[in-house]
Amino acid sequence: MDILKRSNVTVSGTGKQAMVFVHGFGCNKGMWRLVAPAFEAHYQVVLLDLVGAGHSDASAYNLAHYSTLAAHSDDVLTIMDALNLHDAILVGHSVGCMIGVLAAIKEPARFAKLVLVAPSPRYINDEGYTGGFEPADIEELLETMDNNYLGWSGAITPVIMGNPTRPELTEELNQSFCSTDPVVARHFARVTFLSDNRADLPLLHKPTLLLQCAYDMIAPLAVGSYMHQHMPNSTLVVLEVSGHCPHLSAPVATTAAIKQFLGEVPAKAV
């Protein structure tokens, strides 16, 4: 199948430079809907569903092939090649950030800048590193997914969204999780939560915005500080918001921070 159809790629906007948006675990390209349109006047906006997510071709998700994040980053590069994109801006969310980082390290000429929304190179605590979870926490999380995926989804999505006063956002995330093939979701969860990309951070030399949330249980502030210290050309901006999905819960602030990083006039609050 054509890679653009396989990943449900859509292209909009009028600009010459492209912005490629890569979603996170359990999500889909539709979750950029409150941010991506703000860039269509000046950029070519490219949205995609990672294989196995959203309306991608789920049958293309081979467990062995997608056993590392590198396989997803190769998909992003293949999409960019099919669209003949160079000097693009990649905007990633959560694990989509590391997928983008790996892609930019492998083929740097395709990227001008990166915007990483709620990124984390490793979710598990280690000596001298705070990722947010103990190994036992992740094992329990994965075991619960294996035993009761729908129950796990209902319990974890409020934690990820972190906005109890806006239950509609939690419900949207839960519906996205529940619409994903449980076999694919459990596999991608293991790849995501057991990944360790800390050694890759110094290899990225492109200007990079690290957009962290002040109160995020999935990617705590210590993660942003660590990444900033280990990425040679990074800018750290902390949004005074809660949760792991500011592009849904705080789209105006998220858009403004991205525009400021790109040298545009910040978006006005509405």
C-alpha positions in Angstrom: 0.0 0.0 0.0 1.1 3.6 -0.7 2.7 5.0 2.4 0.5 8.1 2.3 -2.6 6.0 2.4 -1.2 3.6 4.9 -0.6 6.4 7.4 -3.8 8.3 6.5 -1.7 11.4 5.5 -3.4 14.7 4.8 -1.7 17.9 3.5 -3.2 21.4 3.9 -2.0 25.0 4.0 -0.4 27.3 1.6 3.2 27.7 2.7 6.3 26.4 1.1 7.9 25.1 4.3 6.2 22.0 5.8 5.2 21.3 9.4 4.9 17.6 10.1 2.8 16.7 13.1 3.4 13.3 14.9 0.9 12.2 17.6 1.6 10.3 20.7 0.7 6.9 22.1 -3.0 6.0 22.0 -3.7 9.2 20.0 -4.3 10.1 16.4 -3.8 13.0 14.0 -7.2 14.5 14.8 -5.9 15.5 18.2 -3.9 18.3 16.5 -7.1 19.9 15.3 -6.9 22.8 17.8 -3.3 23.7 16.9 -2.4 22.7 13.4 -4.9 25.0 11.6 -3.2 28.0 13.1 -0.2 27.4 10.9 -2.0 26.7 7.6 -1.6 30.3 6.4 2.2 30.1 6.3 3.1 26.5 6.2 2.2 23.2 4.5 0.6 21.2 7.3 1.2 17.5 7.2 -0.9 15.3 9.5 -0.4 11.5 9.8 -1.6 8.5 11.8 1.2 6.3 13.0 0.7 2.8 11.7 -1.7 1.0 14.0 -3.3 4.2 15.2 -6.2 6.3 14.1 -7.4 5.5 10.5 -4.0 4.1 9.4 -3.9 0.6 7.9 -3.8 -1.4 11.1 -3.0 -4.6 9.1 0.4 -3.1 8.3 1.4 -3.2 12.0 3.8 -6.1 12.1 4.8 -6.8 15.8 8.4 -7.7 14.9 9.0 -4.7 12.6 7.5 -2.2 15.0 9.5 -3.5 18.0 11.4 -0.2 18.2 10.6 3.4 17.8 13.0 3.6 14.9 10.5 1.7 12.7 8.0 4.5 13.2 10.7 7.2 12.6 11.5 5.4 9.3 7.8 5.7 8.4 7.9 9.5 9.0 11.0 9.7 6.8 9.3 7.7 4.1 6.3 10.0 4.2 8.6 13.0 4.0 10.4 11.5 1.0 7.1 10.7 -0.8 6.1 14.4 -0.3 9.7 15.6 -1.2 10.0 17.5 2.1 13.2 19.1 3.2 13.9 21.8 5.9 10.6 20.9 7.5 9.5 21.6 11.1 8.5 18.5 13.0 6.0 18.9 15.8 5.8 15.8 18.0 3.8 14.9 21.1 4.9 12.5 23.8 6.4 9.4 22.2 6.0 11.1 18.9 8.7 13.5 20.0 11.3 10.7 20.2 10.1 9.3 16.9 10.8 12.7 15.4 14.2 13.0 17.1 15.3 9.7 15.7 14.1 10.7 12.2 16.0 14.1 12.4 19.2 12.4 13.6 19.0 9.9 10.7 18.2 12.4 8.0 19.0 15.9 9.3 18.6 17.6 5.9 14.9 17.0 6.0 14.5 19.1 9.2 15.0 22.7 10.1 13.5 22.7 13.6 11.7 20.5 16.0 9.0 21.2 18.5 8.6 18.6 21.2 5.4 18.7 23.2 5.5 16.9 26.5 8.6 14.8 25.5 10.4 12.1 27.5 13.4 10.1 26.4 12.8 7.5 29.2 9.8 7.1 31.4 11.5 4.9 34.1 13.6 6.3 36.9 17.3 5.5 36.8 20.4 6.4 38.8 20.7 10.2 38.4 17.6 10.4 36.3 13.9 11.0 37.1 11.6 9.7 34.5 8.5 9.6 36.6 7.9 5.9 37.1 9.6 3.1 39.0 10.2 -0.1 37.0 7.5 -1.8 39.1 5.1 0.9 38.2 5.6 0.2 34.5 5.4 -3.5 34.9 2.1 -3.2 36.8 0.8 -0.8 34.1 1.7 -3.2 31.3 0.3 -6.2 33.2 -3.0 -4.4 33.7 -3.2 -3.6 30.0 -2.7 -7.3 29.2 -5.4 -8.4 31.7 -8.0 -5.7 31.1 -7.2 -3.2 28.4 -10.5 -1.3 28.5 -10.4 -1.0 32.3 -6.8 0.2 32.1 -7.8 2.8 29.5 -10.6 4.1 31.7 -8.2 4.4 34.6 -5.1 5.9 32.9 -6.7 8.5 30.6 -7.7 10.9 33.4 -4.1 10.7 34.7 -2.7 11.5 31.2 -5.2 14.3 30.5 -4.8 15.8 33.9 -7.8 18.1 33.6 -10.6 16.7 35.8 -12.8 19.8 35.2 -12.9 19.0 31.5 -14.2 15.4 31.3 -14.9 15.7 27.6 -11.1 15.7 26.9 -10.6 12.6 29.0 -13.5 10.9 27.2 -12.0 11.8 23.8 -8.6 10.3 24.8 -10.3 7.2 26.2 -12.3 6.8 23.0 -9.1 7.0 21.0 -7.5 4.4 23.2 -10.5 2.1 23.0 -10.7 2.4 19.2 -7.1 1.0 18.9 -6.6 -2.7 18.4 -5.7 -3.9 21.9 -3.0 -6.1 20.6 -1.4 -3.2 18.8 -1.9 -0.9 21.8 -0.3 -3.3 24.3 2.6 -3.9 22.0 3.2 -0.2 21.3 2.8 0.6 25.0 5.7 -1.8 25.8 7.8 -0.2 23.0 7.0 3.2 24.4 7.3 2.8 28.1 10.4 0.6 28.0 12.3 2.7 25.5 15.4 4.7 26.5 16.5 7.4 24.1 18.7 9.4 26.4 21.8 8.6 24.5 20.2 10.1 21.3 19.6 13.5 22.8 23.2 14.9 22.2 23.1 13.7 18.6 20.4 16.2 17.6 21.8 19.6 16.7 18.7 21.2 15.1 17.0 24.0 17.0 14.5 22.4 19.3 11.7 23.7 21.4 11.0 21.6 24.5 7.4 22.4 25.5 6.7 21.0 29.0 3.7 21.2 31.2 4.2 22.4 34.8 2.0 19.6 36.2 2.5 16.5 34.1 2.5 13.0 35.8 3.7 11.3 32.6 6.6 13.7 31.8 7.5 15.6 35.0 9.5 18.9 35.0 12.7 17.0 35.8 12.5 15.3 32.4 12.4 18.7 30.6 15.4 19.9 32.5 17.3 16.8 31.7 16.6 17.0 28.0 17.5 20.7 27.9 20.8 20.0 29.6 21.6 17.2 27.1 20.4 18.7 23.9 22.9 21.2 22.5 20.5 23.5 20.6 17.3 23.4 22.8 15.0 25.9 24.3 12.9 24.9 27.3 9.5 26.5 27.8 7.2 25.5 30.7 3.5 26.0 30.2 1.6 26.7 33.5 -0.9 24.0 32.7 -1.8 20.5 33.9 -1.7 17.3 32.1 0.2 15.6 29.3 -1.8 16.9 26.3 -1.6 20.7 26.2 -2.4 20.8 22.5 -5.9 19.7 23.6 -6.3 21.2 27.0 -4.4 24.5 26.3 -4.2 25.0 22.6 -3.9 28.8 22.6 -0.9 28.7 24.9 0.6 25.8 23.0 0.2 27.6 19.6 1.6 30.8 21.0 4.7 29.1 22.3 5.3 27.4 19.0 4.8 30.6 17.0 7.2 32.5 19.2 9.8 29.8 18.8 9.3 29.9 15.0 9.8 33.7 15.1 6.2 34.6 14.5 4.0 37.0 16.4 2.5 35.0 19.3 -1.1 34.0 19.0 -3.5 36.2 20.8 -5.5 34.6 23.6 -9.3 34.3 22.9 
